[in-house]
Amino acid sequence: MELGKNTSLFQNICLVQIRSVDDTVDLSSLTSIYHTPSKIRHNISYSHNDSGNLNRQTLTISYPGLSTSDFSQFNQLSRGVYNVFIKLDNGDVYMISPLEFPMELNTSYDKDSGHQLNFTNSSPVIPVFINNQSENDGIILDQFDYTFDFKVA
């Protein structure tokens, strides 16, 4: 088996939009403070075997610090799975998790990096370039009606 890693496939992610695939989590309860993380990072590793290619992705959204109640509210998100799109600061939009291979979420805390939301999936599908939308602030797609976004200030 071959294993490759690209820790910086997408540089300068400025916006992440998610849609709950299974509707198990009420995203409307999150307030506007959660929309502005301090950092967004995407990592991907590739493996190949006789069955084909497999891509393991992690999208990490970092917050410098949250109260215990805020962290608990974020932890509620870990019950769902999500369709995820990202936008780079140059306007390029990518789908990093299609409906068939949604991303799961876990939350963590580290004294050096603060609180993190880690979206992960394993998929034979690589991230797909959708288009460039440098003329607007959000991501506008007919087939994607997001339920929550994270935007680096």
C-alpha positions in Angstrom: 0.0 0.0 0.0 1.2 3.5 -0.8 0.5 6.4 1.5 0.9 10.1 0.5 0.2 13.2 2.5 -0.5 16.8 1.6 -0.9 18.8 4.7 -1.6 22.1 2.9 -3.7 21.1 -0.1 -5.9 24.2 0.4 -4.1 27.4 1.6 -6.0 30.4 3.1 -9.4 28.9 3.7 -11.6 31.9 4.5 -15.1 30.2 4.7 -16.6 26.8 5.5 -20.2 26.1 4.9 -21.9 22.9 6.2 -25.2 21.2 5.8 -26.5 18.5 8.1 -27.0 15.4 6.1 -29.0 13.5 8.7 -30.8 16.5 10.5 -29.9 15.1 13.9 -28.5 18.4 15.2 -30.3 21.8 15.5 -27.7 24.2 14.2 -30.0 27.2 14.7 -29.1 27.2 18.4 -25.6 28.3 17.7 -25.1 32.1 18.0 -23.1 34.4 15.9 -19.9 34.2 17.9 -19.4 30.7 16.6 -19.2 31.9 13.0 -15.8 33.5 13.5 -13.0 31.0 14.2 -9.4 32.0 14.5 -8.0 29.5 12.0 -9.2 26.9 9.4 -6.9 24.1 8.2 -7.4 21.2 5.8 -5.2 18.0 5.7 -5.6 15.1 3.4 -3.7 11.8 3.1 -4.0 9.3 0.3 -3.7 5.5 0.3 -3.8 3.1 -2.6 -4.3 -0.7 -2.5 -5.8 -3.3 -4.8 -9.3 -2.1 -4.1 -8.5 1.5 -5.3 -7.7 4.9 -3.8 -8.9 6.1 -0.4 -8.6 9.7 0.8 -8.7 10.6 4.5 -9.5 14.3 5.1 -9.5 16.4 8.2 -10.9 20.0 8.3 -9.9 21.7 11.5 -11.7 24.8 12.7 -9.9 26.4 15.7 -11.1 28.8 18.4 -8.6 30.3 20.9 -10.9 29.6 23.8 -14.5 28.9 24.6 -16.4 28.7 27.9 -17.4 25.2 29.1 -21.0 25.8 28.1 -19.9 27.0 24.6 -17.7 23.9 24.2 -20.6 21.7 25.3 -22.8 23.3 22.7 -20.2 22.6 20.0 -19.9 19.1 21.2 -23.6 18.6 20.3 -22.6 18.9 16.7 -20.7 15.6 17.0 -24.0 13.7 16.7 -24.4 14.6 13.1 -22.7 14.2 9.7 -22.2 17.0 7.2 -21.8 17.9 3.6 -19.0 20.5 3.5 -17.9 23.2 1.0 -14.9 25.6 1.5 -14.0 28.8 -0.1 -10.4 30.1 -0.4 -9.4 33.7 -0.1 -9.0 33.9 -3.9 -12.7 33.0 -4.4 -12.2 29.3 -5.4 -15.0 27.0 -4.1 -14.5 23.3 -3.4 -16.7 20.5 -2.3 -14.7 18.5 0.1 -17.4 16.0 1.2 -20.2 14.9 -1.1 -23.5 13.7 0.3 -22.4 10.1 -0.3 -19.4 10.5 1.9 -20.3 13.1 4.6 -17.9 14.3 7.2 -18.2 13.3 10.9 -17.2 15.8 13.6 -15.4 15.5 16.9 -14.4 18.3 19.3 -11.2 18.6 21.3 -9.3 21.0 23.5 -5.6 21.5 23.8 -4.0 24.0 26.1 -1.7 25.3 23.3 -4.2 25.3 20.4 -7.5 25.9 22.2 -10.8 24.4 21.1 -11.0 22.6 17.8 -13.8 21.2 15.6 -12.4 18.3 13.5 -14.4 17.3 10.5 -13.2 13.9 9.1 -14.1 11.4 6.4 -12.6 8.7 4.3 -13.7 8.6 0.7 -12.6 7.4 -2.7 -13.7 10.9 -3.9 -11.2 13.7 -3.9 -12.2 17.3 -3.3 -13.9 18.8 -6.3 -13.4 22.4 -7.6 -16.8 23.9 -8.2 -16.1 27.4 -9.5 -14.6 30.8 -8.6 -16.9 33.1 -6.6 -14.6 36.1 -5.8 -17.5 38.5 -6.5 -19.5 37.6 -3.4 -18.8 36.9 0.3 -20.5 33.6 0.6 -20.9 30.4 -1.4 -23.9 30.4 -3.8 -24.8 27.1 -5.3 -28.2 25.9 -6.5 -27.7 22.4 -5.1 -26.4 23.4 -1.7 -28.4 25.2 0.9 -26.1 25.4 3.9 -27.3 25.4 7.5 -24.2 26.9 9.2 -21.0 28.7 8.2 -17.6 29.4 9.7 -15.9 32.5 8.4 -12.4 33.7 9.4 -12.5 37.4 10.2 
